[in-house]
Each structure stands twice: as C-alpha cells, then as structure tokens.
Amino acid sequence: MSENKNLYYLDELSDFKVASDDSDVRGWEVLDADSRTVGKVDRLLANKETKRVVYLDIEVDQSLIEVGHEVYNKSANDGAHEFINKEGENHLIIPIGLVRLDKENEKVLTDEIKHNTFAKTKRFSKGSDLDRKYELTVIEHYFPENELKEDEAKDNRFYDRQEFRSPSDKE
C-alpha cells in the first residue's frame, strides 16, 4: 500500500472495527437536507493515524446519477465544470461530521447538503483508492465558500476539522 495513502476501507483493516457504542451504519439509507434519498452507506473510510472513521462511502441512488448526468453532460463551453462523472462511478464520500443518525429508523441524515449538490459531486468507482486531492475536491464542493488551500491539508491534522467529528461526539 502507498505510504501516501490517507484513507482505508474499514473492512481492509483487521485491527479496526466499529466501536461497540457506535452504530454500524453500513446499509443505512442516506437522506439529504430535504429528506430526498442520496443512496445507501456501502463502506466506511478510516484514517489509520487518527484511528477513526472519517467518511461514509455512499453508493448513490440512480435518481442522483440522473440529475448529475443532466448537469454534467454539457460541454465545457456551455457552463463551467471541472469533471464529468463516468459510467460506473456511482460512489461518493460524505465526511462523518456532516451527518446525524436516526438510529430508530436506521437512516443517515445530512442537514446541510441538498440533493443537487450531491448530484454535482465528483463520484468514483466502488473500491477505488481515494487521495487527498479527491477529498479536497469534495470538501470544496460541499462548502464552496470555505476556501481550503492544499497546504492546509498536507497531514492528518486535516481530520481535526469539524466536518470529521463523529455523530456520537455531538450527542
């Protein structure tokens, strides 16, 4: 594995597991700020140095792909965009601190991000290794007003940001 790798799927790490007092949200439906379906939690992404889950890997709902397809299939001359989501790219990440859990109904809720923002977010293929550049792209997309410089995110102090505080830390 690359020494520059920041993120690992929890199921790849034999020493890591969901803490007994935390909910294992894999398989739970994810809803946006308007209670629209974004997708389902597929896997959890952890940072080994901080020893905690920092992202939810979401397999996105087909409705989200269709909305994103309409927006991002235009040529660059029709309106700026920096990427095109390709066929098979049906996963995206959500920082753990941007969700709250509805344990009774087994749902993950995102109070700050709307469906259209998720639709426009750069996606990836299941199981892809994710680098810091992708993380920064996603964070900047979710929070365009929050300018984040790449040198601010060179080490694992990046995960000290409020976007990465566990929902159980907020309860």
BELLIN-V62220 format. One record per residue. N is the residue number from 1. SS is DSSP state (h for helix, s for strand, l for the rest). OMEGA is omega in degrees with one decimal (* if undefined). Layout:
n=N ss=SS omega=OMEGA
n=N ss=SS omega=OMEGA
This chain:
n=1 ss=l omega=-178.2
n=2 ss=l omega=177.9
n=3 ss=l omega=177.4
n=4 ss=l omega=-177.3
n=5 ss=l omega=179.8
n=6 ss=l omega=-170.7
n=7 ss=l omega=177.8
n=8 ss=s omega=173.9
n=9 ss=s omega=-175.2
n=10 ss=h omega=-178.3
n=11 ss=h omega=174.3
n=12 ss=h omega=-172.5
n=13 ss=l omega=-176.3
n=14 ss=l omega=-178.7
n=15 ss=l omega=-173.2
n=16 ss=l omega=172.5
n=17 ss=l omega=177.7
n=18 ss=l omega=179.8
n=19 ss=l omega=-174.8
n=20 ss=l omega=179.4
n=21 ss=l omega=175.9
n=22 ss=l omega=176.9
n=23 ss=l omega=172.1
n=24 ss=l omega=-170.8
n=25 ss=l omega=178.8
n=26 ss=l omega=-178.2
n=27 ss=l omega=-179.5
n=28 ss=l omega=175.6
n=29 ss=s omega=178.1
n=30 ss=s omega=-179.9
n=31 ss=s omega=179.5
n=32 ss=l omega=-176.6
n=33 ss=l omega=179.0
n=34 ss=l omega=-179.5
n=35 ss=l omega=174.3
n=36 ss=l omega=-178.3
n=37 ss=s omega=174.3
n=38 ss=s omega=-179.6
n=39 ss=s omega=178.4
n=40 ss=s omega=176.3
n=41 ss=s omega=-180.0
n=42 ss=s omega=-177.0
n=43 ss=s omega=178.3
n=44 ss=s omega=179.0
n=45 ss=s omega=-177.5
n=46 ss=s omega=170.7
n=47 ss=s omega=-175.3
n=48 ss=l omega=-176.8
n=49 ss=l omega=179.9
n=50 ss=l omega=178.5
n=51 ss=l omega=178.0
n=52 ss=s omega=175.5
n=53 ss=s omega=-179.0
n=54 ss=s omega=178.8
n=55 ss=s omega=166.4
n=56 ss=s omega=174.8
n=57 ss=s omega=-175.1
n=58 ss=s omega=168.7
n=59 ss=s omega=-169.6
n=60 ss=s omega=178.0
n=61 ss=l omega=-179.2
n=62 ss=h omega=-179.8
n=63 ss=h omega=178.7
n=64 ss=h omega=177.8
n=65 ss=h omega=-179.2
n=66 ss=h omega=177.3
n=67 ss=h omega=179.5
n=68 ss=h omega=-179.8
n=69 ss=h omega=178.7
n=70 ss=h omega=-176.2
n=71 ss=h omega=-169.8
n=72 ss=h omega=177.0
n=73 ss=l omega=178.0
n=74 ss=l omega=177.5
n=75 ss=l omega=-178.8
n=76 ss=h omega=179.1
n=77 ss=h omega=-178.4
n=78 ss=h omega=-176.8
n=79 ss=l omega=-172.4
n=80 ss=l omega=166.2
n=81 ss=l omega=-173.7
n=82 ss=l omega=-178.8
n=83 ss=l omega=172.8
n=84 ss=l omega=175.1
n=85 ss=l omega=-176.2
n=86 ss=l omega=175.3
n=87 ss=l omega=179.2
n=88 ss=l omega=176.5
n=89 ss=l omega=-173.9
n=90 ss=l omega=177.2
n=91 ss=s omega=171.4
n=92 ss=s omega=-179.2
n=93 ss=s omega=174.0
n=94 ss=s omega=175.5
n=95 ss=s omega=-174.5
n=96 ss=h omega=-178.4
n=97 ss=h omega=180.0
n=98 ss=h omega=-178.4
n=99 ss=l omega=167.4
n=100 ss=s omega=-174.0
n=101 ss=s omega=168.7
n=102 ss=s omega=-173.8
n=103 ss=l omega=-177.9
n=104 ss=l omega=-178.1
n=105 ss=l omega=-178.8
n=106 ss=l omega=177.9
n=107 ss=s omega=173.6
n=108 ss=s omega=-174.9
n=109 ss=s omega=175.5
n=110 ss=l omega=-175.1
n=111 ss=l omega=-173.2
n=112 ss=l omega=-171.1
n=113 ss=l omega=-178.1
n=114 ss=l omega=-176.6
n=115 ss=h omega=-177.1
n=116 ss=h omega=177.1
n=117 ss=h omega=177.1
n=118 ss=h omega=-178.9
n=119 ss=h omega=-177.7
n=120 ss=h omega=-176.9
n=121 ss=l omega=177.1
n=122 ss=l omega=-180.0
n=123 ss=l omega=178.8
n=124 ss=s omega=177.9
n=125 ss=l omega=-178.3
n=126 ss=l omega=175.1
n=127 ss=l omega=-180.0
n=128 ss=l omega=170.2
n=129 ss=l omega=-177.2
n=130 ss=l omega=179.9
n=131 ss=l omega=-177.9
n=132 ss=h omega=178.8
n=133 ss=h omega=177.4
n=134 ss=h omega=178.4
n=135 ss=h omega=-179.3
n=136 ss=h omega=177.9
n=137 ss=h omega=-178.7
n=138 ss=h omega=-179.5
n=139 ss=h omega=-179.9
n=140 ss=h omega=178.3
n=141 ss=h omega=179.1
n=142 ss=h omega=-177.5
n=143 ss=l omega=-175.3
n=144 ss=l omega=-179.2
n=145 ss=l omega=-175.6
n=146 ss=l omega=-177.3
n=147 ss=l omega=-179.0
n=148 ss=l omega=-179.6
n=149 ss=l omega=-174.4
n=150 ss=h omega=-180.0
n=151 ss=h omega=176.0
n=152 ss=h omega=-173.5
n=153 ss=h omega=-176.5
n=154 ss=l omega=-179.4
n=155 ss=l omega=-173.1
n=156 ss=h omega=170.8
n=157 ss=h omega=174.7
n=158 ss=h omega=-176.3
n=159 ss=h omega=173.8
n=160 ss=h omega=-179.9
n=161 ss=l omega=-178.2
n=162 ss=h omega=179.4
n=163 ss=h omega=-175.7
n=164 ss=h omega=175.8
n=165 ss=l omega=-177.8
n=166 ss=l omega=175.9
n=167 ss=h omega=179.6
n=168 ss=h omega=176.3
n=169 ss=h omega=-176.5
n=170 ss=h omega=-174.3
n=171 ss=l omega=*
